[in-house]
Amino acid sequence: MNLMNEQVLEKVIFLTWRNPLFMAIAIALVWLVPQLIIKRIMESNYKISKQIKQKKRIDSLYPKKQQS
């Protein structure tokens, strides 16, 4: 039974980790997924800062009345 499990394990390793196509896809996923997450966070922060800057510019064009 143990010998059969070792053979199955070796077969699985050979079909996955030693497969160039699988490795290319795995490396691409490890490389691209974090970049996509970081890009989404950066875009969100950029949009928020852009809205804040736009609000400040509009407020500077139309100052509020000062109460005396």
N, C-alpha and C positions, 0 to 999 in steps of 0.2 A: 504494500500500500504506500509506503513512504517513497519508494522508487518511482511509482506512478505520479505522485504529487510533485516530485522534483522534475520529472519530465514535462509535466503540464506547466509548471512554473517556468522552466527554461523556454518552452514553446511560447508562452505569453510574453516573456521578456524579449525573445527574438522577434516576435511579431509587432511589438510596440516600441520599445526603447531603441532597438537596433534598426528600426525601419526609418529610412531617411525622410520619407514623406511625413510620417508621424512626428518626427523630431522637428522638421521644418515648421509644421503647424504649431507644435507645442512652444517652440522658441518665439514664433511670431505672436502667439497669444500672450506669452509672458512679457514680451516687449511692447505690444500695442495696447493691451488693456489698461495698464497704469497710465499710459500717455493719454488715452481717451478720457479717463477719469480726471486727470489733472487739467486737461483742456476744458472740460465742462465746468470745473470749479473756477478756472481762470476767466472763462467767458462770463460766468455769473458775477464774479467780482468786478469785472470790467463794466458790465451793464449797470450795476449798482453805482459804481463810482461815476459813470457817465451821467446818470440821472441826478446825482448829487451836484455835480459841477453845473449841469444845465439849470437846476433849480437855483443855485447861487447866482448864476449869470442873469437869470430872469429877475430875481429879487433885487439885483443891483440896478437893473433898468427901471424898475418900478418900486422905488423906496416907499416904505410905509409912512403914513403921517405920524408926526411926532405930537404927542399930547402935551399941552402946556399947563 
